[in-house]
Amino acid sequence: MDQDTPASDRVARTIAENVYAAYSRQMTGATHPQTEQTMLARLVEAIRPRVDRAEPDEVIEAANAVLAAWEQQDPGVRGPRIASVDLAGGAVGLRPA
């Protein structure tokens, strides 16, 4: 199945998973069990169009917008923001919110 997935989709998914993992390790508050899949879908949707442009700042901005929207929707959740992203490997760096 991975062979049929375009590289940009795989990169977007990897970055989204890393964003969610990094955020959830440092966030405060409790989340609903279905939150992870919903957040991953929203992150991939926001990140995917920006991956091909090779502009890390656009990916960071998109990911942080998704995290901010989540926090607005669930005021009990707070966490850091993405400060850096490696488009080649998908690694992310954090900064405090």
C-alpha positions as a Markdown table, in Angstrom:
| # | Residue | x | y | z |
|---|---|---|---|---|
| 1 | Met | 0.0 | 0.0 | 0.0 |
| 2 | Asp | 2.8 | 2.4 | 0.8 |
| 3 | Gln | 4.1 | 2.0 | -2.8 |
| 4 | Asp | 0.9 | 3.5 | -4.1 |
| 5 | Thr | 0.9 | 6.5 | -1.8 |
| 6 | Pro | 2.5 | 9.6 | -3.2 |
| 7 | Ala | 5.7 | 10.7 | -1.4 |
| 8 | Ser | 4.2 | 14.0 | -0.4 |
| 9 | Asp | 1.3 | 12.2 | 1.3 |
| 10 | Arg | 3.7 | 10.0 | 3.2 |
| 11 | Val | 5.7 | 13.1 | 4.2 |
| 12 | Ala | 2.6 | 15.0 | 5.3 |
| 13 | Arg | 1.4 | 12.0 | 7.4 |
| 14 | Thr | 4.8 | 11.5 | 9.0 |
| 15 | Ile | 5.0 | 15.2 | 10.0 |
| 16 | Ala | 1.4 | 15.2 | 11.3 |
| 17 | Glu | 2.2 | 12.1 | 13.4 |
| 18 | Asn | 5.3 | 13.8 | 14.8 |
| 19 | Val | 3.4 | 17.0 | 15.5 |
| 20 | Tyr | 0.7 | 15.2 | 17.3 |
| 21 | Ala | 3.1 | 13.0 | 19.3 |
| 22 | Ala | 5.3 | 15.9 | 20.3 |
| 23 | Tyr | 2.3 | 18.0 | 21.3 |
| 24 | Ser | 0.5 | 15.3 | 23.2 |
| 25 | Arg | 3.7 | 14.6 | 25.3 |
| 26 | Gln | 3.7 | 18.1 | 26.6 |
| 27 | Met | 0.0 | 19.1 | 26.6 |
| 28 | Thr | -2.1 | 19.7 | 29.7 |
| 29 | Gly | -5.6 | 18.4 | 29.9 |
| 30 | Ala | -7.4 | 15.3 | 29.0 |
| 31 | Thr | -8.6 | 14.3 | 25.5 |
| 32 | His | -11.3 | 12.0 | 24.2 |
| 33 | Pro | -10.0 | 8.7 | 22.8 |
| 34 | Gln | -11.1 | 9.6 | 19.3 |
| 35 | Thr | -9.1 | 12.8 | 19.3 |
| 36 | Glu | -5.9 | 11.3 | 18.0 |
| 37 | Gln | -7.4 | 10.2 | 14.6 |
| 38 | Thr | -9.4 | 13.4 | 14.2 |
| 39 | Met | -6.3 | 15.5 | 14.9 |
| 40 | Leu | -4.1 | 13.5 | 12.6 |
| 41 | Ala | -6.6 | 13.9 | 9.8 |
| 42 | Arg | -6.8 | 17.6 | 10.4 |
| 43 | Leu | -3.0 | 18.0 | 10.5 |
| 44 | Val | -2.5 | 16.0 | 7.4 |
| 45 | Glu | -5.2 | 18.0 | 5.6 |
| 46 | Ala | -3.5 | 21.3 | 6.6 |
| 47 | Ile | 0.1 | 20.2 | 6.0 |
| 48 | Arg | -0.3 | 18.2 | 2.7 |
| 49 | Pro | -0.8 | 21.2 | 0.4 |
| 50 | Arg | 2.3 | 22.9 | 1.7 |
| 51 | Val | 4.8 | 19.9 | 1.6 |
| 52 | Asp | 5.4 | 20.2 | -2.1 |
| 53 | Arg | 6.3 | 23.9 | -1.8 |
| 54 | Ala | 9.3 | 22.9 | 0.4 |
| 55 | Glu | 8.6 | 25.9 | 2.7 |
| 56 | Pro | 8.9 | 24.7 | 6.4 |
| 57 | Asp | 7.4 | 28.0 | 7.7 |
| 58 | Glu | 4.2 | 27.3 | 5.8 |
| 59 | Val | 4.0 | 23.8 | 7.3 |
| 60 | Ile | 4.7 | 25.1 | 10.8 |
| 61 | Glu | 2.0 | 27.8 | 10.4 |
| 62 | Ala | -0.5 | 25.2 | 9.2 |
| 63 | Ala | 0.2 | 22.8 | 12.0 |
| 64 | Asn | 0.1 | 25.5 | 14.7 |
| 65 | Ala | -3.3 | 26.7 | 13.3 |
| 66 | Val | -4.7 | 23.2 | 13.7 |
| 67 | Leu | -3.4 | 23.1 | 17.3 |
| 68 | Ala | -4.8 | 26.5 | 18.1 |
| 69 | Ala | -8.2 | 25.5 | 16.7 |
| 70 | Trp | -8.2 | 22.3 | 18.8 |
| 71 | Glu | -7.5 | 24.4 | 21.9 |
| 72 | Gln | -10.3 | 26.8 | 21.1 |
| 73 | Gln | -12.7 | 23.8 | 20.7 |
| 74 | Asp | -11.5 | 22.2 | 23.9 |
| 75 | Pro | -10.5 | 24.9 | 26.5 |
| 76 | Gly | -9.1 | 22.3 | 28.9 |
| 77 | Val | -6.3 | 21.4 | 26.5 |
| 78 | Arg | -3.1 | 23.5 | 26.2 |
| 79 | Gly | 0.3 | 22.7 | 24.7 |
| 80 | Pro | 3.4 | 23.9 | 22.9 |
| 81 | Arg | 3.7 | 25.0 | 19.3 |
| 82 | Ile | 5.8 | 23.8 | 16.5 |
| 83 | Ala | 8.9 | 25.8 | 16.1 |
| 84 | Ser | 10.7 | 23.8 | 13.4 |
| 85 | Val | 10.1 | 21.0 | 10.9 |
| 86 | Asp | 12.4 | 18.9 | 8.8 |
| 87 | Leu | 10.6 | 18.3 | 5.5 |
| 88 | Ala | 12.9 | 15.5 | 4.5 |
| 89 | Gly | 12.7 | 13.4 | 7.7 |
| 90 | Gly | 9.5 | 14.8 | 9.3 |
| 91 | Ala | 11.1 | 15.7 | 12.7 |
| 92 | Val | 9.6 | 18.6 | 14.6 |
| 93 | Gly | 10.9 | 21.0 | 17.2 |
| 94 | Leu | 8.7 | 22.7 | 19.8 |
| 95 | Arg | 8.4 | 26.0 | 21.6 |
| 96 | Pro | 6.2 | 26.8 | 24.6 |
| 97 | Ala | 2.7 | 28.1 | 23.7 |
